[in-house]
Amino acid sequence: MNPVAIAVAALACLNLATYVTYARDKSAARQGRRRTPEATLLLLGLLGGWPAALLAQQRLRHKTAKTSFQVKFWLTVVANVTPTVLYLQA
């Protein structure tokens, strides 16, 4: 299998897992159950799941009002995207 296809498939799986994790955390919040640690949500975004995280935040209205989380989230987006931008400029 082509390495690019593998990378795309892995990224798609990561984004699916990220969206599901956000959805489960939102459900847990509503039901008063044990929550997913914010560090886990942020790590998923840092690894490349930030597009799904952003979609989940908007669709589920989850973690959008918590400023401290949003600052950290956007820092992980920058940290994830910057190496790609630098690579493409080289």
Sequence and secondary structure as in RCSB ss.txt:
>XXXX:A:sequence
MNPVAIAVAALACLNLATYVTYARDKSAARQGRRRTPEATLLLLGLLGGWPAALLAQQRLRHKTAKTSFQVKFWL
TVVANVTPTVLYLQA
>XXXX:A:secstr
  HHHHHHHHHHHHHHHHHHHHHHHHHHHHHT     HHHHHHHIIIIIHHHHHHHHHHHT SSS HHHHHHHHH
HHHHHHHHHHHHHH 
